[in-house]
Amino acid sequence: MEMLEQPRLIDLYGTPTLLLHGDQLCTLDIQYQRYRARVSQADWQRRMLARPLWFRRSVAALLRGASRLRNRKADSPEMDVVADDAEALFRESGAKRMIHGHTHRPFRHMHDVDGRRRERIVLGDWYTQGSVLTIRPGDDAESVELQSLVRDFPGD
């Protein structure tokens, strides 16, 4: 497995496609953007990785708990992608398609960027939605299929 730099522009069957986590597009979520800026710093990552594993696991558990609490208000506009920022990234990258997660609201969004149609595909989370994205060669909309599956896990 290879960690990709973000955003990553790839050629997907002849369609310039941007792959990214998606969190950088939620610019109205000021609290999250501050957190993201901090944990993205190489110095912060180096200091955290120098800590004992038990400490890092404890911090991760606390952050996951805080994230769950924050995500209770996930329907609020500040927790979603800002369309202007997505469109700016389309312009900057030259991509025709963008694929991301983070908001976990599976959907195929169409954007008009300078008179050109652009597609943004949002994937669901791994735990409750189980999104499957299938893209086949071809430029037509029928070559892209986004399915959200609800999975049952033992103990749920």
Backbone as CSV, one residue per row, in Angstrom:
resi,resn,N_x,N_y,N_z,CA_x,CA_y,CA_z,C_x,C_y,C_z
1,MET,0.845,-1.163,0.000,0.000,0.000,0.000,0.897,1.234,0.000
2,GLU,0.456,2.244,-0.687,1.232,3.482,-0.777,0.342,4.653,-0.384
3,MET,0.839,5.500,0.535,0.100,6.686,0.906,0.256,7.704,-0.227
4,LEU,-0.864,8.203,-0.715,-0.840,9.161,-1.821,-0.796,10.584,-1.288
5,GLU,-0.037,11.421,-1.973,-0.092,12.843,-1.659,-1.445,13.348,-2.108
6,GLN,-1.948,14.351,-1.384,-3.282,14.846,-1.707,-3.236,16.311,-2.089
7,PRO,-4.046,16.694,-3.015,-4.837,15.822,-3.873,-3.940,15.148,-4.913
8,ARG,-4.402,14.038,-5.447,-3.631,13.272,-6.438,-4.434,13.212,-7.733
9,LEU,-3.879,13.750,-8.803,-4.531,13.722,-10.106,-4.077,12.474,-10.845
10,ILE,-5.047,11.664,-11.272,-4.744,10.459,-12.038,-5.540,10.483,-13.342
11,ASP,-5.110,9.682,-14.278,-5.861,9.490,-15.514,-6.660,8.211,-15.335
12,LEU,-7.968,8.333,-15.243,-8.837,7.180,-15.035,-9.638,6.945,-16.294
13,TYR,-9.163,6.023,-17.126,-9.787,5.717,-18.416,-9.951,6.971,-19.276
14,GLY,-8.918,7.810,-19.286,-8.946,9.008,-20.117,-9.612,10.208,-19.467
15,THR,-10.102,10.072,-18.247,-10.736,11.187,-17.547,-9.815,11.655,-16.428
16,PRO,-9.321,12.906,-16.492,-8.504,13.427,-15.387,-9.337,13.419,-14.101
17,THR,-8.889,12.635,-13.122,-9.651,12.411,-11.898,-8.801,12.759,-10.691
18,LEU,-9.369,13.541,-9.805,-8.679,13.978,-8.602,-9.119,13.107,-7.431
19,LEU,-8.154,12.508,-6.734,-8.419,11.714,-5.543,-7.980,12.508,-4.329
20,LEU,-8.828,12.584,-3.325,-8.483,13.304,-2.110,-9.359,12.833,-0.964
21,HIS,-8.914,13.137,0.233,-9.686,12.774,1.418,-10.980,13.581,1.452
22,GLY,-10.899,14.865,1.127,-12.086,15.709,1.051,-12.199,16.693,2.189
23,ASP,-11.437,16.492,3.259,-11.587,17.367,4.416,-11.181,18.813,4.134
24,GLN,-10.267,19.012,3.195,-9.841,20.380,2.898,-10.934,21.185,2.200
25,LEU,-11.997,20.535,1.743,-13.100,21.224,1.078,-14.189,21.668,2.048
26,CYS,-14.068,21.288,3.302,-15.059,21.664,4.325,-14.553,22.905,5.065
27,THR,-14.379,23.982,4.344,-13.712,25.169,4.879,-14.548,25.965,5.876
28,LEU,-15.837,25.703,5.970,-16.652,26.390,6.974,-16.504,25.759,8.355
29,ASP,-15.918,24.572,8.416,-15.691,23.886,9.688,-14.340,24.352,10.245
30,ILE,-14.354,25.534,10.820,-13.130,26.197,11.290,-12.399,25.347,12.334
31,GLN,-13.133,24.771,13.263,-12.513,23.963,14.314,-11.754,22.783,13.699
32,TYR,-12.370,22.091,12.745,-11.703,20.957,12.115,-10.496,21.425,11.300
33,GLN,-10.612,22.552,10.593,-9.500,23.046,9.777,-8.296,23.392,10.649
34,ARG,-8.535,23.924,11.857,-7.426,24.191,12.793,-6.752,22.876,13.201
35,TYR,-7.582,21.881,13.533,-7.058,20.554,13.901,-6.250,19.967,12.744
36,ARG,-6.798,20.029,11.545,-6.152,19.471,10.358,-4.793,20.131,10.114
37,ALA,-4.748,21.458,10.250,-3.490,22.183,10.041,-2.434,21.731,11.043
38,ARG,-2.850,21.511,12.283,-1.895,21.118,13.311,-1.364,19.703,13.062
39,VAL,-2.247,18.741,12.854,-1.787,17.355,12.727,-1.090,17.085,11.395
40,SER,-1.182,18.009,10.461,-0.492,17.862,9.177,0.960,18.314,9.250
41,GLN,1.319,18.990,10.322,2.682,19.505,10.444,3.655,18.361,10.729
42,ALA,4.742,18.339,9.983,5.752,17.279,10.144,6.302,17.246,11.566
43,ASP,6.503,18.417,12.177,7.041,18.472,13.537,6.067,17.845,14.534
44,TRP,4.767,18.124,14.387,3.758,17.544,15.274,3.741,16.021,15.102
45,GLN,3.777,15.557,13.858,3.755,14.119,13.589,4.996,13.435,14.171
46,ARG,6.140,14.078,14.028,7.384,13.516,14.563,7.302,13.392,16.084
47,ARG,6.825,14.456,16.748,6.692,14.417,18.204,5.703,13.339,18.647
48,MET,4.585,13.223,17.931,3.574,12.229,18.301,4.123,10.808,18.117
49,LEU,4.834,10.571,17.022,5.375,9.235,16.766,6.497,8.858,17.741
50,ALA,7.083,9.859,18.389,8.133,9.594,19.375,7.541,9.155,20.721
51,ARG,6.249,9.329,20.892,5.577,8.950,22.146,5.351,7.435,22.182
52,PRO,5.180,6.896,23.390,4.914,5.449,23.502,3.590,5.072,22.824
53,LEU,3.513,3.830,22.371,2.328,3.349,21.674,1.072,3.481,22.533
54,TRP,1.168,3.173,23.827,-0.005,3.269,24.699,-0.535,4.699,24.718
55,PHE,0.346,5.695,24.698,-0.061,7.095,24.707,-0.762,7.459,23.396
56,ARG,-0.160,7.040,22.267,-0.753,7.340,20.959,-2.121,6.691,20.813
57,ARG,-2.272,5.470,21.301,-3.577,4.798,21.245,-4.607,5.533,22.102
58,SER,-4.184,6.019,23.251,-5.100,6.774,24.124,-5.552,8.068,23.455
59,VAL,-4.612,8.769,22.852,-4.952,10.018,22.148,-5.899,9.706,20.989
60,ALA,-5.613,8.646,20.237,-6.477,8.274,19.110,-7.890,7.961,19.595
61,ALA,-8.020,7.252,20.706,-9.344,6.927,21.250,-10.085,8.199,21.664
62,LEU,-9.383,9.122,22.292,-10.009,10.397,22.675,-10.467,11.185,21.454
63,LEU,-9.620,11.220,20.427,-9.976,11.953,19.214,-11.156,11.307,18.491
64,ARG,-11.200,9.975,18.457,-12.344,9.294,17.841,-13.631,9.601,18.591
65,GLY,-13.558,9.603,19.920,-14.738,9.933,20.729,-15.208,11.353,20.469
66,ALA,-14.269,12.285,20.421,-14.626,13.681,20.139,-15.222,13.815,18.745
67,SER,-14.682,13.062,17.801,-15.194,13.100,16.430,-16.632,12.587,16.376
68,ARG,-16.909,11.504,17.103,-18.283,10.975,17.133,-19.259,12.010,17.670
69,LEU,-18.852,12.715,18.733,-19.717,13.753,19.299,-19.960,14.882,18.292
70,ARG,-18.895,15.308,17.624,-19.033,16.378,16.636,-19.902,15.946,15.462
71,ASN,-19.776,14.688,15.061,-20.511,14.212,13.894,-22.003,14.042,14.142
72,ARG,-22.427,14.210,15.370,-23.867,14.185,15.638,-24.560,15.349,14.931
73,LYS,-23.805,16.407,14.683,-24.368,17.548,13.954,-23.856,17.569,12.515
74,ALA,-23.624,16.393,11.968,-23.045,16.262,10.627,-23.932,16.841,9.532
75,ASP,-25.208,17.047,9.803,-26.098,17.608,8.792,-25.968,19.122,8.674
76,SER,-25.209,19.735,9.584,-25.074,21.185,9.519,-24.182,21.587,8.342
77,PRO,-24.484,22.731,7.711,-23.752,23.147,6.507,-22.250,23.282,6.703
78,GLU,-21.798,23.682,7.897,-20.353,23.861,8.079,-19.586,22.551,8.074
79,MET,-20.290,21.424,8.159,-19.614,20.125,8.156,-19.620,19.499,6.759
80,ASP,-20.004,20.249,5.739,-20.070,19.714,4.380,-19.108,20.475,3.472
81,VAL,-18.942,19.963,2.278,-18.074,20.572,1.273,-18.652,21.919,0.843
82,VAL,-17.769,22.897,0.695,-18.150,24.205,0.163,-17.974,24.126,-1.351
83,ALA,-19.082,24.277,-2.069,-19.075,24.093,-3.532,-18.049,24.998,-4.211
84,ASP,-17.926,26.237,-3.761,-16.952,27.159,-4.374,-15.527,26.628,-4.252
85,ASP,-15.213,25.988,-3.124,-13.870,25.440,-2.931,-13.639,24.222,-3.824
86,ALA,-14.662,23.390,-3.981,-14.546,22.246,-4.894,-14.342,22.741,-6.325
87,GLU,-15.099,23.760,-6.706,-14.978,24.287,-8.069,-13.624,24.942,-8.293
88,ALA,-13.079,25.601,-7.276,-11.738,26.188,-7.387,-10.698,25.084,-7.580
89,LEU,-10.865,23.967,-6.893,-9.928,22.856,-7.036,-10.048,22.209,-8.417
90,PHE,-11.264,22.145,-8.956,-11.431,21.673,-10.333,-10.639,22.569,-11.287
91,ARG,-10.776,23.885,-11.124,-10.063,24.827,-12.000,-8.557,24.658,-11.878
92,GLU,-8.083,24.626,-10.643,-6.646,24.555,-10.371,-6.023,23.265,-10.906
93,SER,-6.733,22.158,-10.780,-6.168,20.853,-11.136,-6.416,20.455,-12.585
94,GLY,-7.467,21.013,-13.186,-7.844,20.599,-14.533,-8.620,19.291,-14.554
95,ALA,-9.007,18.791,-13.387,-9.741,17.520,-13.302,-11.162,17.669,-13.834
96,LYS,-11.673,16.577,-14.377,-13.072,16.521,-14.798,-13.917,15.791,-13.754
97,ARG,-13.233,14.992,-12.913,-13.937,14.226,-11.887,-13.136,14.319,-10.592
98,MET,-13.839,14.310,-9.474,-13.222,14.337,-8.160,-13.873,13.231,-7.330
99,ILE,-13.050,12.465,-6.612,-13.559,11.405,-5.751,-13.001,11.632,-4.348
100,HIS,-13.901,11.674,-3.372,-13.452,11.868,-1.987,-14.435,11.266,-1.005
101,GLY,-14.016,11.260,0.241,-14.844,10.809,1.358,-15.021,11.958,2.327
102,HIS,-14.629,11.762,3.542,-14.672,12.675,4.677,-16.087,13.006,5.137
103,THR,-16.934,13.552,4.281,-18.287,13.898,4.717,-19.156,12.657,4.815
104,HIS,-18.806,11.621,4.082,-19.515,10.335,4.075,-21.001,10.496,3.772
105,ARG,-21.284,11.340,2.816,-22.640,11.511,2.314,-22.629,11.068,0.858
106,PRO,-22.733,9.756,0.624,-22.563,9.232,-0.735,-23.513,9.903,-1.730
107,PHE,-22.910,10.427,-2.780,-23.718,11.097,-3.793,-22.825,11.458,-4.969
108,ARG,-23.436,11.614,-6.128,-22.734,12.124,-7.311,-23.220,13.551,-7.542
109,HIS,-22.346,14.501,-7.287,-22.666,15.918,-7.461,-22.171,16.394,-8.821
110,MET,-22.964,17.202,-9.494,-22.541,17.814,-10.744,-22.284,19.297,-10.481
111,HIS,-21.164,19.775,-10.976,-20.775,21.173,-10.826,-20.626,21.791,-12.209
112,ASP,-21.015,23.032,-12.327,-20.766,23.807,-13.543,-19.557,24.689,-13.253
113,VAL,-18.444,24.373,-13.882,-17.210,25.115,-13.660,-16.845,25.813,-14.964
114,ASP,-17.068,27.116,-14.985,-16.762,27.917,-16.174,-17.445,27.355,-17.419
115,GLY,-18.708,26.954,-17.252,-19.489,26.451,-18.371,-19.217,24.995,-18.728
116,ARG,-18.408,24.318,-17.935,-18.097,22.907,-18.192,-18.627,22.053,-17.040
117,ARG,-19.193,20.929,-17.399,-19.748,20.017,-16.399,-18.622,19.224,-15.733
118,ARG,-18.617,19.215,-14.411,-17.648,18.463,-13.623,-18.405,17.605,-12.612
119,GLU,-17.841,16.445,-12.297,-18.511,15.507,-11.396,-17.678,15.327,-10.128
120,ARG,-18.368,15.379,-8.984,-17.737,15.130,-7.679,-18.468,13.964,-7.034
121,ILE,-17.728,12.887,-6.767,-18.312,11.681,-6.194,-17.870,11.574,-4.734
122,VAL,-18.849,11.454,-3.844,-18.571,11.319,-2.415,-18.839,9.874,-2.004
123,LEU,-17.852,9.269,-1.359,-17.969,7.890,-0.887,-18.478,7.862,0.548
124,GLY,-19.207,6.826,0.889,-19.687,6.643,2.256,-18.582,6.117,3.158
125,ASP,-18.882,6.054,4.450,-17.873,5.543,5.383,-17.779,4.018,5.290
126,TRP,-16.728,3.480,5.872,-16.466,2.046,5.798,-17.357,1.252,6.731
127,TYR,-17.827,1.893,7.794,-18.462,1.153,8.878,-19.963,0.950,8.707
128,THR,-20.656,1.939,8.145,-22.112,1.828,8.092,-22.675,1.870,6.677
129,GLN,-21.905,2.375,5.712,-22.455,2.556,4.373,-21.851,1.629,3.340
130,GLY,-20.593,1.305,3.488,-19.959,0.367,2.580,-20.065,0.746,1.117
131,SER,-19.686,1.967,0.761,-19.774,2.410,-0.629,-18.923,1.564,-1.551
132,VAL,-19.460,1.341,-2.736,-18.719,0.674,-3.802,-18.812,1.583,-5.013
133,LEU,-17.664,1.983,-5.527,-17.616,2.829,-6.709,-17.036,2.000,-7.845
134,THR,-17.792,1.908,-8.926,-17.344,1.170,-10.105,-17.269,2.148,-11.266
135,ILE,-16.105,2.228,-11.887,-15.917,3.093,-13.054,-15.366,2.227,-14.171
136,ARG,-16.037,2.270,-15.303,-15.628,1.495,-16.480,-15.171,2.460,-17.572
137,PRO,-14.414,1.986,-18.520,-13.994,2.862,-19.619,-15.203,3.471,-20.321
138,GLY,-15.082,4.741,-20.685,-16.156,5.431,-21.397,-16.452,6.764,-20.743
139,ASP,-16.905,7.712,-21.517,-17.172,9.052,-21.012,-18.606,9.258,-20.554
140,ASP,-19.474,8.309,-20.825,-20.878,8.529,-20.498,-21.132,8.277,-19.010
141,ALA,-22.206,8.885,-18.514,-22.557,8.773,-17.097,-22.841,7.328,-16.699
142,GLU,-23.195,6.491,-17.668,-23.512,5.099,-17.356,-22.266,4.306,-16.965
143,SER,-21.075,4.834,-17.225,-19.862,4.098,-16.909,-19.459,4.264,-15.441
144,VAL,-20.188,5.090,-14.696,-19.891,5.329,-13.289,-21.085,4.873,-12.462
145,GLU,-20.810,4.052,-11.456,-21.882,3.568,-10.597,-21.425,3.658,-9.150
146,LEU,-22.192,4.356,-8.326,-21.917,4.484,-6.901,-23.022,3.770,-6.150
147,GLN,-22.652,2.769,-5.400,-23.627,2.031,-4.605,-23.289,2.204,-3.131
148,SER,-24.305,2.439,-2.335,-24.129,2.456,-0.889,-24.784,1.215,-0.331
149,LEU,-24.008,0.451,0.359,-24.499,-0.797,0.926,-24.522,-0.668,2.439
150,VAL,-25.526,-1.183,3.071,-25.548,-1.236,4.530,-25.096,-2.620,4.914
151,ARG,-24.052,-2.662,5.725,-23.497,-3.944,6.136,-23.866,-4.207,7.592
152,ASP,-24.102,-5.450,7.887,-24.338,-5.845,9.268,-23.040,-6.416,9.826
153,PHE,-22.649,-5.923,10.980,-21.454,-6.406,11.622,-21.845,-7.206,12.864
154,PRO,-21.088,-8.225,13.198,-21.388,-8.975,14.421,-21.409,-8.017,15.620
155,GLY,-22.412,-8.164,16.435,-22.524,-7.325,17.619,-23.298,-6.053,17.392
156,ASP,-23.701,-5.748,16.159,-24.482,-4.544,15.905,-25.939,-4.778,16.219
